[in-house]
Amino acid sequence: MVAKAGNSAEERRLVALSELACLVADGVADTRGSLSATTGLSRSAVAQRVDLLIERGVLVESAPQTTERGRPPYTLDLAPDRVLVIGVDLGATHRRTALTTLGGRVLAETEAPIDVNEGPERVLGEVATQIESLCHQAGRPLGSVRAIGIGLPGPVEAESGTVVRPPIMQGWDGYRVPAFFQGAYTAPVLVDNEVNMMAFGEYVHRRASDHLLYVKLGTGIGCGIVSGGVLHRGASGAAGDIGHIRLPGHDGVLCHCGNAGCVEAVASGSALAAALRAEGLEARGARDVVRLVSEGHPVARRQVRLAGRRIGEVLASLVSFHNPDTIVVGGVLAQLHEDLLADIRGEVYRRALPLATRSLRIETSVLGERAGVLGSARLATRHLLSPRGIGDLLDATSAR
């Protein structure tokens, strides 16, 4: 991701530092020479900036391996020690927290059940306790944490980290999450919807996908959009809220949003569980749906195939509009793999134009249930490497 140029000399310096760090982080360039060739900066300008990033603990340079012909250049990578980040994935009933290096290596990780409806003070208090525990477990000081990323199961105004009218998070409406951590950490707190965090995690991990849609199929249905390294949130953070796209022919199905016929009310994990209960099967939620399909119940398999077609109908419209190269299906229902994907693919390829589908891949998540926590950590890292973030980071590390 190339940063935009600023006006002052200091802004231009930070933009250049950010660009070099991001090129190394994204694997585009890993030597001083390749950085010079990619950016057009002179070798001396690259050397000056790289030396500063190494001095402040952002980059490291490793000695070349011996070869039969000549001496290979030193290689650059993100530093593994001095600057750490925290990723947090908060769901309706779970919390996963990870301490990682700038390069994404997990040093410590934990998961625990929660009830998000206990409110922000209780839930975030447990997060703060867990951050301290992870640092202790990894043998790292709390001050080494330089950014915290948190994914939430509801709408978020990302710029301020404020939760906005969440349907399943009682007591969170209007709550500004970063304010809870203010004063406790010398680290910015980046907050976003959990599906956006999952999308970014998958995007960074895959690298080969330039335009990616991440579709979470669990208790509800949501979508994250990443294109060219940019996470798209829309004007007010509501981009990707596909669960409330209306499906024709289902006007009698009421959704919790107050409308009728939403795809979430018809084809989500909770909707499938309700349909199976009506058939006399024991299904309290999405995980029970997965269990019943895995056990070979024909009614459960039929309901999942119907859901796949309905989800595919919505995704076909998204493919025509956004033209992604990859659709990643995650969430609990993604565990069904081909039981679900076959019908999603069939509907997408039947409804969308060949030009939009000829290079399209529709796959299940490679990160699984860790997509959210790893995406949160990587988004926090991306903030640190932005022009604004890298300026604050260099100031902080110079004071140590």
Secondary structure, DSSP 4 states (H G I P E B T S, - for coil): -PPPP-SSHHHHHHHHHHHHHHHHHTTS--SHHHHHHHH---HHHHHHHHHHHHHTTSEEEEPPPP-SSS-PPPEEEE-SSS-EEEEEEE-SSEEEEEEEETT--EEEEEEEE--GGG-HHHHHHHHHHHHHHHHHHHT--GGGEEEEEEEESS-EETTTTEE-S-SS-TT-TT-BHHHHHBTTBSS-EEEEEHHHHHHHHHHHHH-S-SEEEEEEESSSEEEEEEETTEE---SSS-TT-GGGPBPTT-TT-B-TTS-BSBHHHHHSHHHHHHHHHHTT----SHHHHHHHHHTT-HHHHHHHHHHHHHHHHHHHHHHHHH--SEEEEESGGGGGTHHHHHHHHHHHHHHS-HHHHTT-EEEE-SSGGGHHHHHHHHHHHHHHTSHHHHHHHHHHHHT-
